[in-house]
């Protein structure tokens, strides 16, 4: 998607399907947009629990970087079954996202948490590209485990 210049802008559990063969299918491209890598977007969209802090702050943002943020949220949830930002209300959730207050979880390995922290960097310029996430050593080493988690 990103290599074709398309940002999804609403990546969340409901929009990721897994086939019987273990293939990942992304659905619901209603908020997606085709744009250049340097384009800054201003329309706030997506699901609050998966919004990057720059979107919550209503700042111009990169759709590509915001997608990586949402993928970091998805990875954390896949590994723990919980959201990385503990909250009782939407306002508390958004406050924790802006501050970057990730709920610690000892069940995640150091290497997996390192990747998640990179993906959930408060500075969008420091987030890896999707291609860099795909080649991260933890993901490469745990590809089979990751496929078992999502089945």
Residue pairs with C-beta under 8 A, 6 or more apart in sequence:
1 7
1 8
1 26
1 32
1 67
2 64
2 67
2 129
2 130
2 131
3 131
4 34
5 34
5 35
5 36
5 37
6 29
6 32
6 33
6 34
7 32
7 33
7 35
7 41
7 62
7 63
7 64
7 66
7 67
8 15
8 26
8 29
8 31
8 32
8 63
8 67
8 70
9 31
9 32
9 33
9 41
9 45
9 46
9 63
9 66
9 67
10 28
10 30
10 31
10 32
10 45
10 46
10 47
10 50
10 70
11 26
11 50
11 67
11 70
11 71
11 74
12 46
12 47
12 49
12 50
12 70
12 73
12 74
13 74
13 77
14 28
15 26
15 27
15 28
16 24
16 25
16 26
16 27
16 74
17 24
17 25
17 26
17 27
18 24
18 25
18 150
18 151
19 25
22 147
22 150
22 151
24 150
31 45
31 46
33 41
33 63
35 41
35 63
37 62
37 64
39 62
39 63
40 60
40 61
40 62
41 60
41 61
41 62
41 63
42 60
42 61
44 51
44 55
44 58
46 55
46 66
46 70
48 56
48 90
48 93
48 94
49 73
49 83
49 85
49 93
50 69
50 70
50 73
50 74
51 66
51 69
51 70
51 94
51 97
52 61
52 65
52 66
52 69
52 70
52 97
52 124
53 69
53 97
53 98
53 100
53 122
54 60
54 61
54 65
54 66
54 124
55 61
55 66
56 94
56 97
56 98
57 98
61 124
62 124
64 129
64 130
65 124
65 125
65 127
66 124
67 130
68 119
68 127
68 128
68 129
68 130
68 133
69 119
69 120
69 124
69 127
71 119
71 130
71 133
72 84
72 115
72 116
72 118
72 119
72 120
72 127
73 83
73 84
73 120
75 112
75 115
75 116
75 119
76 82
76 83
76 84
76 102
76 105
76 108
76 116
76 120
77 83
77 84
78 146
78 149
78 150
79 105
79 107
79 108
79 112
79 116
79 149
80 105
80 107
80 108
82 103
82 105
83 93
83 103
84 102
84 103
84 116
84 120
85 93
85 96
85 97
85 101
85 102
85 103
86 96
86 103
87 93
87 96
100 120
100 122
102 116
102 117
102 120
105 113
108 116
109 138
111 137
111 138
111 141
112 138
112 142
114 138
115 133
115 136
115 138
115 139
118 126
118 127
118 128
119 127
119 128
119 133
120 127
121 127
128 136
133 139
139 146
